[in-house]
């Protein structure tokens, strides 16, 4: 039996950060994963997705500038784009394993299952640790519909050797919006089936409304208030049954992708054996990210799902857990000013309070919102969709929230995040001289 100070289930961002910090303090550490080492973001999520989006960005830019001085006939070669993605993803597992080995961290391949309060079984190998960190990430949520097994996962979509001509995306959040962009720009016919009132419910409704005009331009067929009830396969064709305002409908596709949300990957861990309480699909944690029923167990990142399901949050959680392991419980996560971006065309971004939260806060709030397609930032790129909504506390000038859609907002949102997290005021940003003309030079006019 291997005996360690800390065993970590998972090898993604949270696992790597925690492992390195605790090992540097002299603790013995083991990491366990049944998938290639690297986690969702690096191998199956944000990084490979963004590399595919690089191809879509070229198509978008040429399309906007056609008739404005650019004459070009460009297209995406899907196998070549996937090969480009693999120049990043393929080396990741070996690099991660080498990093662990160089630091004297033992690595185990296989599914981890708790066999006691501080013991694990990994493919027949017993591991015991003083503490265990659950950093196993997330997995697609079960939809509970007939034919669910026919759904392709985000991982499978990002590994497609050839892009099918007709794709149905089940769900309407980040994954659906971003995959729709990639697939449509690569030439696929894309349909999004979203059961709620609109796509991207995590973002401001007004800005999402403006963004939907761009989806129309991409020829992405978006159906809201449409709930998928079953998926049938007939040879190579899938028939997606759905219920909508017009009754029962059937959509045919060559690929059906799960884009309806993710949940902490806890089901196979046998948490009951470790007396780790779970509520609503999440580990019950205290304010230190520690199990309330087994103090030897902590959780971080998507497996904890205390903060937003974002890579920087996973890293932040891991730092909190490492500090508490090394020095006793004292550190608590702080999710103030965490920005979020959907890499649509154009991107949409948010940080801080929503408009509803700001109105309900009891504070005197100045809300400013404008569609700004005539601003230089949009005009120079022939982009029709550009706008913002900001919330500022009247009394202090404190920035409470910022919501942006349009060119470069995936970078500009970071300035608002800095302001919210560190208490900068609207006047602080207005008096800052940003490089001009850039997306950031618009900030003063948004406040």
N, C-alpha and C positions, 0 to 999 in steps of 0.2 A: 504493500500500500504506500502510495506517495503521500507524504505529509508536508503541508505548506502553511505559511502564514496567511496567504490569500490565494483563493482559486477564483478565476473569472470565467463565466460562461459567456462566450462571444468573443469576437476579435475585430469588432468595428471601432469606431472613433472613441466611444466611451471606454472600451476595454483597453485600447492602446494607451490612452492618456493615464488611466488609473494604474495600469501595470507598470509603466515607466516611472511614475512618481513614487509608487510604493517600493518598487525594486531599488530605486536610487537611495531610499532610506535604509536599505539593508534587509528588507523582508524577502523571504522566499516566495516565489510567485509561480502559479501555473495558469495557463489559458487553455480553453477548450472550445472547439467549434466543429460542427459536422459539415460545414461548407468551407470552400476555400477561404483562407485567412484574408481579412480586409473589411468585411462588413458590407452593409447595404449601400452606403453612400459611395464608396470607392468602386464597388464592383457591380452593383445592381440598381443604383439609384442616381443621385444627383450628378456625380461626375461623368459617367458614361452618357447619361441623358444630355448633359450640356455639350458634350462633344458631338452628338448627333444634331443638336440644335445649331451648332456652328454651320452645318450644311444648309439648314433651313434659313438661317440668317442671310446667307448669300442670295438665295432665291427671293426672299422678301425684299432685300435691298434692290436687286435688279428689277423686280416687279414694280416697286414704287418709282424708280428713276427712269423706267422706260417711257419715252416721250419727253423726258427732261434732260436730254443730252446723252443718255446711255442707250446703246443699241447692242443687245446681246441675246443669245438663245442658250440658256443654261439649264441644266437639269441635274438631279441627284442620281448618282450611280450608287444604289443601295449597298451592294457588296463592298464597294470601295470605301463607303462611309463607315460601314461596320468594321472593316479592317483598320481604318483610322482610329476608331474608338478602341480597338483592341491594342493599339500601340501603347495606350495608357493602362487598360485593365489587365492585360495578360501578365505583365511583370509584377503586379501588386501582391499576389499571395506569396511568392518567393521572397520578395523584399520584406514583407511583414515577418515571415518566419525567420529570416536572417536577423532582423532587428531584435526579435525575442531571444534568439540563440546568443547573439552578441552580448546581451544583457544578463545572460544566465537565467532566463525565464523558460520553464519547461512548457512545451506545446503538446497538446493531445488532440487527435482527430477522432471525432465520433460524437454521437448524441449524448448529452449529459442528462442524467436522471438522479434526483436526490434519493438517497437510501437512508438518510437520517438527518439530524439537525445540522451537521457540518460535514456530511459525507456524500460523495457522488460516485456513480458508476458511469464510466465512459467506455463503451464497447468492451466490457468485461474487466476493465482496469479500475481498481478502487482508488479514490482520491479523498484525502481528509485535509481540512483546512480550518484554521482558527476563525477565518471569515470567508464568506463567499459573496461575490458581486454578480448579480444577474444583469448582464448587458447583452442579452440575446437578440435585441432588435425587435422588429415587428414583422407581421405576416398579413397577407390579405384576409380581411374579415370574411367569415362564412356568410353567404347570402341565404342559405336555407331554401334553395329552389331546385326543382328537378333539372338535371343536366349541368349542374354547377361544375362538374369535373371537366367540362369542355372549355372552361374559361382559361385563357392564357394569362400568366402572371406578368408583372412588370419585368421580371428577370427574363422571361421567355421572349417578350417583345424586344428587349434590348439586345437579344442574341440572335434575332432572325437573320438567316442567311439570305433570304429573299423576301421582299415585302409583298404580301398578298394584295390583290387589287381592291377588295372591299373589306373594310374593317369596321366593326361595331365596338365602341367603348362603353362599358356598363359603369355608369357613375359620371359625376361632373365636377370633381375637384381638381387638385393640382395635376395628378397623373393624367386624367382625361384631357385637360386643356393643353398640356405640354405634348403628350403623345399625338393628339389630334393635329397639332401644328407640324410636328415632324413628319407624320405619315402623309398628310395632305400635300405638303411641299415636296414630298418624294413621289407624288403621283397617285396615291391611293384615294379611293372614294371613302370618306369617313363619316360615320354617323355616331353621335353622342346621345345616349339615353340616360337622362338624369331624372330621378324620381321627385326631387324637390322643385321649388318654384323657379330656380335659376342656377346657372353654373357658378362655380367658385363662390360658394356661400361664405367662405372665410374672409372675403374681401367686400369692400363697400358696394352696396347695390347700385348706386348711381354710376360709379366708375365701371363696374362690370357691364352695365347697360351700354356704355360707350364702347367698351371693348368688343361687345358682340357684333358690332358693325364690321370689325376686322375679321371675325370668324366667318361672316357672310362672304367677305372678299376672298377667303381661302376656300370657299365652297365646302365648308364643314357643315353638315346637317345636324343641328342641335335640336333635340326634342326634350323639353322640360315637362314636368308633371307626368312622366312616363316611367312606370315601374316594370322592370323585367320580371316575368313570372316563370319562365322556363326556357331552356336551351335544348334544341334537338339537333342531332347530327344525321345527315343523309349523305353518305359518301364523304366527299371533301367539302360539302356545303353545310353551313350551320344556319338553323332557323331560330331566331330569337323572338320568343313570344313576350308581348308587353301589354300592359293595361294603361290606357291614357284617357284623356277627356273625350276622345272620339270612340272609345270602346277598346276591344281587343285588336291588336295589330301584330303583324309578323314582319320581321326584318331579316333579309338574307345576307350572309356574310361569308367570307373565306377565313376570317379570323375574328374571334370575340375576346376582348381583353378585359380583365378585371381591373376596374378603376374606381371601385366603390368604397374605398377606405381600407385602413390597416389597423391591426390591433396588436398589443404586446404578445410576443411569441412565448407563451407560458405553458401551453397545453401539454407538451411532451416532457416537461421538467419534473413531474410528479411532486409538486410543491407540498402536497399533503404530508408526505413522508418527512418533511422538514418543519412541519407546523408553520408554514408560511401562508398567512391568510390572504385571500384574493376576494376583491369586491368589484363587481361590474367589469370583470376582465382585467383588472389591474391589481398589482400587489399593494396591499394596504401598508402605506409607509407613514412614518412620522416626518416632522419638519427637517430631519437630517438625512432623509432618503434611506432610512433604516426600517426594516420590517417591524411592525408593531407587535408581532407575535413571536418572532425569533430574532433577537438582537444581533446574532452573528451574521445575518443576511442583510445586504444592501441591494439597491437597484438603481440603474442610471440609464439615461437616454430613452430611446423608444420603448425599451422594456419596462421602464418606470412610468413614462407618459404623464409626468407631473407638469412639465413645461411643454411648450409647443414641440411637435415632432420634427425638429430641425437639427442638422449636424452641429452647429455651434452650441446648441443646448446640450447635446450629448457630451461634448467636451467640457462644458461648464459643470454639468452634473458630476462627471468623473473627477474633476478637481475638488468639488465639494466632498465627495465620498472619500477620496484619498486623504484630504485634510482631517476628516473625522476619524478615519481608521488610524492615522498616525498620531493624532493629538487628542483624541477623545471628541465626542460630539460637541461641536460648537459652530460649525459652518452650515449655513442654510443657502439653498439656491436663491438667486435673485434674477428673475426673468423680466425686469424692467427694461423696456426699450429693445426688445428682440425683434428685428425686422424680418419680414416674410416676403418672398417674391415668387410669383408664378411666371415662368419664362415663356410667356405667350408672345404673340406678335401684334402690337408691341407688348413689352412686359407690364405687369401690374404689381404694385408693391404696397405694403402697409407696415406701420409701426405704431405702437401705443394704443390709445383708446379708439374704439369705434365711435361714430356719431351718437349712436344710442347710448353707449356707456357714458360719454361725455355729458349728454343731456340729463342722464339719471344720476350724475355724480354729486349733485347739490352745489356744484361750483358755478360761478358766472363764467360762461364760456363764449368766446367769439369764434364763430364758425365761418370759414371762408371757402367757397367752392366755385370753380369756374372751368369751363371747357376752353382750352387754349390752343386750338388747332392753328390759329393765326400767329402764334408766337414763332420766333425765328427757329427755335430748337426743332419744332415740328416741320416748318416750311422748308428748311434746308434739306430735309430727308424725304420730302413729299409724303409725310405721315399725316393721315387724317385724324388719328385718334391721339389726343393729348389733353390731359386735365388733372385736376388735383382737388383735394378737400383737406383742410387743416383745421385743427382745434387748438385754441390758445386760451389759457386762463386769464380772464380780464384783470384780476387784481395783481397778479405777479408777473404776467407775461410768459409764464411757463408753458412750453409746448406740450400738449396732452396727446395729440395724435396727428399722424400724417398719412394720407392715402393718395397714391399717385398712379397714373397710367400714361404710358407714352414712351418716347425715345429716352433711353439712358436712365430711366427711373430705378432700374435694378441697382445702379450705383448711387444715385442721388439719395435714395432712401437711407443710406448709411449715415449721411450727414444729420438727418432728422433723428436717427437712432442714437447717435452720439449726443445730440442735444438732450433728448429725453432721458437717457441713462445718467448723464452727468449734470443735469439741471441747468443747461444753457437756456436762455430766454429767446423769444422772437427777436428782440432788439439785438441780442448778441449775434444772431445769424444775419440780420439785416445789415449790421455794421461790418460784417466780414467781407473782404474783397476777394471774391472767387475769380478764378481764371475765366476770361471771357473770349469768345462765346463758348460756353459749355453748358451742359445740363444743370450743373450746380449754380450757375449764375442766374438761374430763374428763381432760386429759393426765396430771395428777398421779396419778390412779387407775390409769392404764395402765402405770405404771412401778414 
